[in-house]
Amino acid sequence: MSANSPELPQRVEVVLLKAGRTKIRYAAELLTDDGTRVTVRAPWAGEGVRDFGFVRFEPGDVFTEHYWRDRWYAVKEVRTASGTLKGWYCDITRPATLNGAELVVEDLDLDLWVSADREEVLRLDEDEFEESGLRERDPEAAASAMTALDELEALAHTSHGLPSS
């Protein structure tokens, strides 16, 4: 299905949950929903510039975000306002749900950054994941999260492993 199908909303609200609370909510354009993968596009939803050291997210950046109903991750392709690829920011999440015009995703603290040239592949926030207590509260979810991180890292090292717009 494409976003032009009459039964799909043209815009959705992406709701990112963390530890049961809404971390961020932002409007996005629904590009496609094939029943398994939902793809949206949105401008950088953060406030001002966020410099991670390995990448800067700033006003004007455009995120094409891919969410799956059957995978434990989301892949966000990041481009400048002029269209230059910065890379992919990947979140380890529970599988996404689309309820009407609300796309809900639960962040599980693990992330992966892949630079545009694929030379830099960085596993991020593993310390936060360990401190979250997920391994104790929900061992199956924690195992799925670690498997997803390993899968994403392997995809990052292939020439066509991560989705691109």
C-alpha positions as CSV (number, residue, x, y, z in Angstrom):
1,M,0.0,0.0,0.0
2,S,1.2,3.5,-0.6
3,A,0.3,6.6,1.4
4,N,-2.0,7.6,-1.5
5,S,-4.4,4.8,-0.7
6,P,-7.6,6.3,0.6
7,E,-7.6,4.2,3.8
8,L,-4.2,5.5,4.9
9,P,-3.7,8.9,6.6
10,Q,-1.4,11.2,4.8
11,R,0.2,12.3,8.0
12,V,0.9,10.5,11.2
13,E,2.1,11.4,14.7
14,V,5.3,9.4,15.6
15,V,5.2,8.7,19.3
16,L,8.5,7.5,20.8
17,L,8.2,5.9,24.2
18,K,11.0,5.3,26.6
19,A,10.5,3.5,30.0
20,G,6.7,3.9,29.6
21,R,6.8,7.7,29.0
22,T,6.5,9.7,25.9
23,K,10.1,10.8,25.0
24,I,9.1,12.7,21.9
25,R,6.1,13.2,19.6
26,Y,6.2,14.7,16.1
27,A,4.3,14.9,12.9
28,A,5.5,12.9,9.9
29,E,4.4,12.3,6.3
30,L,3.3,8.8,5.7
31,L,5.1,7.5,2.6
32,T,4.2,3.8,2.6
33,D,2.7,1.0,4.7
34,D,3.0,-2.5,3.2
35,G,1.5,-4.1,6.3
36,T,4.9,-5.0,7.7
37,R,7.0,-1.9,7.2
38,V,5.8,1.7,7.7
39,T,7.9,4.5,6.2
40,V,7.6,8.1,7.1
41,R,9.5,11.3,6.4
42,A,9.9,14.1,8.9
43,P,12.2,17.1,9.5
44,W,14.6,16.9,12.5
45,A,12.2,17.0,15.5
46,G,14.7,18.0,18.1
47,E,15.3,21.5,19.4
48,G,18.2,23.3,17.8
49,V,21.5,21.4,17.0
50,R,22.3,18.1,18.6
51,D,26.0,17.3,18.2
52,F,26.9,13.7,19.0
53,G,30.5,14.1,18.0
54,F,30.2,11.6,15.1
55,V,27.2,13.4,13.5
56,R,25.2,16.7,14.0
57,F,21.5,16.7,13.7
58,E,20.2,20.2,12.9
59,P,17.2,22.2,11.7
60,G,16.6,21.4,8.1
61,D,17.8,17.8,8.3
62,V,15.3,15.3,6.9
63,F,14.7,11.9,8.4
64,T,13.2,9.0,6.3
65,E,12.2,6.6,9.0
66,H,11.5,2.9,8.5
67,Y,9.6,1.0,11.2
68,W,8.6,-2.7,11.2
69,R,5.8,-4.4,12.9
70,D,7.8,-7.6,13.1
71,R,11.4,-6.4,13.8
72,W,13.0,-5.0,16.9
73,Y,14.5,-1.9,15.3
74,A,13.8,1.2,13.3
75,V,16.2,2.7,10.7
76,K,16.3,6.4,10.1
77,E,18.1,7.7,7.0
78,V,19.4,11.2,7.8
79,R,20.0,13.8,5.0
80,T,20.8,17.5,5.0
81,A,18.3,20.0,3.7
82,S,20.1,19.9,0.4
83,G,19.8,16.1,0.2
84,T,23.3,15.0,1.2
85,L,23.3,11.7,3.0
86,K,24.7,12.0,6.6
87,G,24.1,8.3,7.5
88,W,21.6,6.1,9.3
89,Y,20.6,6.3,12.9
90,C,19.1,3.0,14.0
91,D,17.1,2.6,17.2
92,I,16.5,-0.8,18.9
93,T,12.8,-0.8,19.6
94,R,9.9,-3.1,20.2
95,P,8.0,-3.8,17.0
96,A,6.0,-0.7,15.9
97,T,2.3,-0.3,16.0
98,L,0.2,2.0,13.8
99,N,-3.1,2.9,15.5
100,G,-5.0,5.2,13.1
101,A,-2.8,8.1,12.6
102,E,-0.5,7.4,15.5
103,L,2.7,5.4,15.0
104,V,3.9,4.2,18.4
105,V,7.4,2.9,19.0
106,E,9.1,1.9,22.3
107,D,12.8,2.7,22.4
108,L,14.9,0.1,24.2
109,D,18.0,2.3,24.8
110,L,20.3,0.6,22.2
111,D,21.3,2.5,19.0
112,L,23.6,2.1,16.0
113,W,25.1,4.8,13.9
114,V,26.2,4.1,10.3
115,S,28.0,6.9,8.5
116,A,27.1,7.7,4.8
117,D,30.3,6.0,3.6
118,R,29.7,3.0,5.9
119,E,33.2,3.4,7.3
120,E,31.9,4.2,10.7
121,V,29.6,1.8,12.4
122,L,29.1,2.6,16.1
123,R,27.1,0.7,18.7
124,L,25.7,3.3,21.1
125,D,24.1,3.4,24.6
126,E,24.9,-0.1,25.6
127,D,25.6,1.2,29.2
128,E,22.1,2.8,29.3
129,F,20.6,-0.5,28.1
130,E,22.4,-2.4,30.9
131,E,21.2,0.2,33.5
132,S,17.6,0.1,32.2
133,G,17.0,-3.3,34.0
134,L,15.3,-4.8,30.9
135,R,17.4,-8.0,31.2
136,E,15.8,-8.6,34.7
137,R,12.3,-7.3,33.9
138,D,11.9,-8.9,30.5
139,P,14.7,-11.3,29.5
140,E,13.0,-12.3,26.2
141,A,12.8,-8.6,25.1
142,A,16.4,-8.0,26.2
143,A,17.5,-11.0,24.1
144,S,15.5,-9.8,21.1
145,A,17.0,-6.3,21.5
146,M,20.6,-7.6,21.5
147,T,19.8,-9.9,18.5
148,A,18.4,-6.9,16.6
149,L,21.5,-4.8,17.4
150,D,23.8,-7.6,16.0
151,E,21.5,-8.0,12.9
152,L,21.7,-4.2,12.2
153,E,25.4,-4.1,12.6
154,A,25.8,-7.0,10.1
155,L,23.4,-5.2,7.7
156,A,25.5,-2.0,8.0
157,H,28.5,-3.8,6.7
158,T,26.7,-4.9,3.5
159,S,26.4,-2.6,0.5
160,H,22.6,-2.6,0.4
161,G,21.7,-3.7,3.9
162,L,20.0,-0.6,5.2
163,P,17.0,1.0,3.5
164,S,17.7,4.2,1.5
165,S,15.4,6.7,-0.1
